[in-house]
Amino acid sequence: QAGLAAEAEGYMRQAESQYADKNYVQAKKYYLLAKDVYAELENDSKVSEVTRKLELIEMGISEEEQAAREAEEAAKAAEEAKQQAARCMDCGTPFCTFSCPLHNVAPEFNDLVYSEDWEKAYHVLSSTNNFPEFTSRVCPALCENGCIMNYTQRAMGVKSIERAIITNAWNQGWVKPEPPKEHKDKSVAVVGSG
């Protein structure tokens, strides 16, 4: 095992050197060798890391360029979320909240996004939603069906605002792991999860 780990690290050093010199063909070769060794060692985190590097090579960009793209996309999403939040009328009877199975308080976090108080918006969203990083991507957005604005124009983009909030929270480091206080020797299966 130790020999394989050293071999993989050697490939990674070679790949990083080639990548830094923008010699992507050689870097890809060494990354693929390292990935194979990490897979043999069943080191999933390293396999994921190498896979990400290979994706950047396929796109022909450096990590710095990718980071700049991601920052630009995050800023654009934040601005779009602010514009969308400005449309929220904060109705007397927020049907969006009642339509949401989680009872997310969309008018509250919409107002905070509009005011650019992203951290507080994250805490408000997290107070009713344990997994906004998932629900903001796979939820059928029943809140948008309940939005009063549906009667006169397009409904609020609550789902996209939630996604912008949680993306910003991860980028700012506000999301902290909350491991259980005690571990039990039990398993859980989700029926229908694939």
C-alpha positions as CSV (number, residue, x, y, z in Angstrom):
1,Q,0.0,0.0,0.0
2,A,2.7,2.5,1.0
3,G,4.6,1.8,-2.3
4,L,1.4,2.4,-4.3
5,A,0.7,5.6,-2.5
6,A,4.3,6.8,-3.2
7,E,3.9,5.9,-6.8
8,A,0.7,7.9,-7.1
9,E,2.2,10.9,-5.4
10,G,5.1,10.7,-7.9
11,Y,2.7,10.8,-10.7
12,M,0.9,13.7,-9.1
13,R,4.1,15.7,-8.8
14,Q,4.9,15.1,-12.5
15,A,1.4,16.0,-13.5
16,E,1.4,19.2,-11.4
17,S,4.7,20.2,-13.0
18,Q,3.5,19.6,-16.5
19,Y,0.2,21.4,-15.7
20,A,2.0,24.4,-14.4
21,D,4.0,24.6,-17.6
22,K,0.7,24.3,-19.5
23,N,1.8,21.0,-21.1
24,Y,-1.7,19.6,-20.8
25,V,-1.0,16.4,-22.9
26,Q,1.7,15.2,-20.5
27,A,-0.2,16.4,-17.5
28,K,-3.2,14.4,-18.5
29,K,-1.0,11.3,-19.0
30,Y,0.4,11.6,-15.4
31,Y,-3.0,12.4,-13.9
32,L,-4.6,9.3,-15.5
33,L,-1.8,7.2,-14.1
34,A,-2.3,8.7,-10.7
35,K,-6.0,8.2,-10.9
36,D,-5.6,4.5,-11.7
37,V,-3.3,4.0,-8.7
38,Y,-5.7,6.0,-6.4
39,A,-8.6,3.9,-7.6
40,E,-6.6,0.7,-6.9
41,L,-6.0,2.1,-3.4
42,E,-9.7,3.0,-3.1
43,N,-8.9,6.6,-2.2
44,D,-12.1,8.2,-3.5
45,S,-11.1,11.7,-2.4
46,K,-7.9,11.6,-4.4
47,V,-9.8,10.1,-7.4
48,S,-12.2,13.0,-7.3
49,E,-9.4,15.5,-7.0
50,V,-7.7,14.1,-10.1
51,T,-11.0,13.9,-12.0
52,R,-11.5,17.6,-11.4
53,K,-8.0,18.3,-12.7
54,L,-8.7,16.2,-15.8
55,E,-11.9,18.1,-16.4
56,L,-9.9,21.4,-16.4
57,I,-7.4,20.0,-18.8
58,E,-10.3,19.0,-21.1
59,M,-11.6,22.6,-21.0
60,G,-8.0,23.8,-21.6
61,I,-7.9,26.2,-18.6
62,S,-5.9,26.5,-15.5
63,E,-7.3,26.3,-11.9
64,E,-6.9,30.1,-11.6
65,E,-8.9,30.7,-14.7
66,Q,-11.6,28.3,-13.5
67,A,-11.7,30.0,-10.1
68,A,-12.1,33.4,-11.9
69,R,-15.0,31.9,-14.0
70,E,-16.7,30.5,-10.9
71,A,-16.3,33.9,-9.1
72,E,-17.8,35.7,-12.1
73,E,-20.7,33.2,-12.3
74,A,-21.4,33.6,-8.5
75,A,-21.4,37.4,-8.8
76,K,-23.8,37.2,-11.7
77,A,-26.1,34.7,-9.8
78,A,-26.1,37.0,-6.8
79,E,-27.1,40.0,-8.9
80,E,-29.9,38.0,-10.6
81,A,-31.1,36.8,-7.2
82,K,-31.2,40.4,-5.9
83,Q,-33.2,41.5,-8.9
84,Q,-35.6,38.5,-8.5
85,A,-35.9,39.2,-4.7
86,A,-36.9,42.8,-5.5
87,R,-40.0,41.4,-7.2
88,C,-41.2,39.8,-4.0
89,M,-44.2,41.8,-2.7
90,D,-44.0,40.4,0.8
91,C,-47.7,39.7,0.7
92,G,-49.9,39.6,3.8
93,T,-50.6,36.0,3.2
94,P,-47.5,34.4,1.8
95,F,-48.9,31.4,-0.2
96,C,-45.4,30.6,-1.2
97,T,-44.6,29.6,2.4
98,F,-47.8,27.6,2.7
99,S,-47.2,25.8,-0.6
100,C,-43.7,24.7,0.4
101,P,-43.6,21.3,2.2
102,L,-40.7,22.7,4.3
103,H,-42.5,26.0,5.0
104,N,-39.5,28.0,3.8
105,V,-40.1,31.7,4.6
106,A,-39.3,33.0,1.1
107,P,-40.5,36.6,1.8
108,E,-38.0,36.9,4.7
109,F,-34.9,35.6,2.8
110,N,-36.0,37.4,-0.3
111,D,-35.9,40.7,1.6
112,L,-32.5,39.8,3.1
113,V,-31.1,39.0,-0.4
114,Y,-32.4,42.3,-1.7
115,S,-30.7,44.1,1.2
116,E,-27.6,42.1,0.4
117,D,-27.5,40.5,3.9
118,W,-26.5,37.1,2.5
119,E,-25.3,35.6,5.8
120,K,-28.6,36.3,7.6
121,A,-30.5,35.1,4.5
122,Y,-28.5,31.8,4.8
123,H,-29.5,31.5,8.5
124,V,-33.2,32.2,7.7
125,L,-33.1,29.6,4.9
126,S,-31.4,27.1,7.1
127,S,-33.9,27.5,9.9
128,T,-36.5,25.6,7.9
129,N,-34.4,23.7,5.4
130,N,-31.6,21.3,6.4
131,F,-30.3,20.7,2.9
132,P,-30.8,23.8,0.7
133,E,-27.8,22.7,-1.4
134,F,-29.9,19.8,-2.6
135,T,-33.5,21.2,-2.5
136,S,-32.4,24.3,-4.4
137,R,-31.5,22.0,-7.3
138,V,-34.1,19.2,-7.3
139,C,-37.1,20.7,-5.6
140,P,-40.2,21.0,-7.9
141,A,-40.6,24.6,-6.5
142,L,-44.2,24.3,-5.2
143,C,-43.6,27.7,-3.6
144,E,-43.4,29.3,-7.1
145,N,-46.8,27.7,-7.9
146,G,-48.3,29.4,-4.8
147,C,-46.8,32.8,-5.6
148,I,-49.4,35.5,-5.9
149,M,-47.5,37.0,-8.8
150,N,-48.6,34.1,-10.9
151,Y,-51.9,35.9,-11.4
152,T,-50.4,38.8,-13.2
153,Q,-46.9,37.8,-14.4
154,R,-44.2,35.2,-14.0
155,A,-43.8,33.9,-10.4
156,M,-40.9,34.7,-8.2
157,G,-37.8,32.6,-8.9
158,V,-37.6,31.4,-5.3
159,K,-35.7,28.2,-6.2
160,S,-33.0,30.2,-8.0
161,I,-32.7,32.6,-5.0
162,E,-32.3,29.6,-2.6
163,R,-29.5,28.3,-4.9
164,A,-27.8,31.7,-4.9
165,I,-28.0,31.9,-1.1
166,I,-26.5,28.4,-0.4
167,T,-23.9,28.8,-3.1
168,N,-22.8,32.1,-1.5
169,A,-22.9,30.5,1.9
170,W,-20.5,27.7,0.8
171,N,-18.2,30.1,-0.9
172,Q,-18.0,32.3,2.2
173,G,-17.5,29.4,4.6
174,W,-20.7,29.9,6.6
175,V,-21.8,26.3,6.1
176,K,-20.3,24.2,8.9
177,P,-20.6,20.4,9.3
178,E,-22.8,19.3,12.2
179,P,-21.8,15.7,13.0
180,P,-24.0,13.8,15.3
181,K,-23.1,13.9,19.0
182,E,-23.0,10.1,19.2
183,H,-22.7,7.5,16.4
184,K,-24.9,4.5,16.4
185,D,-24.1,1.2,14.8
186,K,-27.1,1.4,12.5
187,S,-27.7,1.9,8.7
188,V,-30.3,3.7,6.8
189,A,-31.6,2.9,3.3
190,V,-33.5,5.3,1.2
191,V,-36.0,3.4,-0.9
192,G,-36.1,4.5,-4.5
193,S,-32.8,6.2,-4.3
194,G,-31.3,4.1,-7.2
